[in-house]
Amino acid sequence: MPIKLPFGGRRQEYPTDLWTRCPDCQEMLYNKTLDKALRVCPRCGHHFRLRVDARLALLLDRDSFVEQDAGLQSVDMLTFVDQKPYPERLEQARANTGIRDAAVWGTGNLAGTRVAICVMDFAFMGGSMGTVVGEKVTRAAEYALSERMPLIVVSASGGARMQEGTLSLMQLAKTCAAIGRLGEAGVPYISLMTDPTTGGTFASFAALGDVNLAEPKALIGFAGARVAAGTIAEELPEGFQRAEFLFEHGFVDLVVARDKLRETLAGLLRYMRAPVRAEKVAGNGSAPIGRSPAFLDGLINREQING
């Protein structure tokens, strides 16, 4: 249906693909203007969801991204059928989004620092984590470990993919093990949680970053609010499971507006690559990537991060 807006006493019709209504302030936003603002409402600051290509363009240096394992795609191992067969859902999602599954990973440069990066796309079946998503996160972590380069994972997911059953739930353990090996080797891992980051994704790799970042007002949590309220039989506080609430309670290290994400990540990468212990310094005097034991103590000092 077209949108009717008054102009000079006349009513003109505008196709809906030109305008977007902000869900928070109800402002009608011209899509080209919204795109220039990184899809952040200029009136209330609501952060709209980003597609994977826009997210990579936002974070990485121009033309530096090289995708890996682009051919991986899910198969119907359980012959799962709900309202329609799983293969039909996959084909429809691929046609609608132009990607093969809900995650893309590869390598690129962020302010000159080479990184491994995996980005999830909520537009593909709600960003649900199936075997392909778990495999891509794991391969990104393994590559980061082998090359000793920082890993960045951008989560946007409703949780495990029910059409893959237990095979989907197995990805929680697999991804956690891969991230654990990064930690043992002292390779930095930064997790960015966007709206939404829920279910099995939050219960596994999304919450395991050396630094956990979140975009403003992102929905972050394991079970839904109604389930959580019913379980504890209590009324939940205002803003429960939003990024700011998790920041106040220590589950998120920083809440960063979208236009500050790139510079914040660049500052974190510079800081995390600086070793402070003598045993971290190689025999030739060069410094390998490694965490600072005092890193989290100075995390909230934005001047230190951005310096």
Buried (B, 14 or more C-beta within 10 A) or exposed (E): EEEEEEEEEEEEEBEEEEBBEBEEEEEEBEEEEBEEBBBBBBEEBBBBBBBBBBBBBBBBBEEBBEEBBEEBEBEBEEEBEEEEBBBEBBEEBBEEBEBBBBBBBBBBBBBEBBBBBBBBBBBBBBBBBBBBBBBBBBBBBBBBBEBBBBBBBBBBBBBBBBBBBEBBBBBBEBBBEBBEBBEEBBBBBBBBBBBBBBBBBBBBBBBBBBBBBBBBBBBBBBBBEEEBBEEEEEEEEEEBBBBBBBBEEEBBBBBBEBEEBBEBBBBBBBBBBEBEEEEBBEEEEEEEBBBBEEBEEEBEEEEEBBE
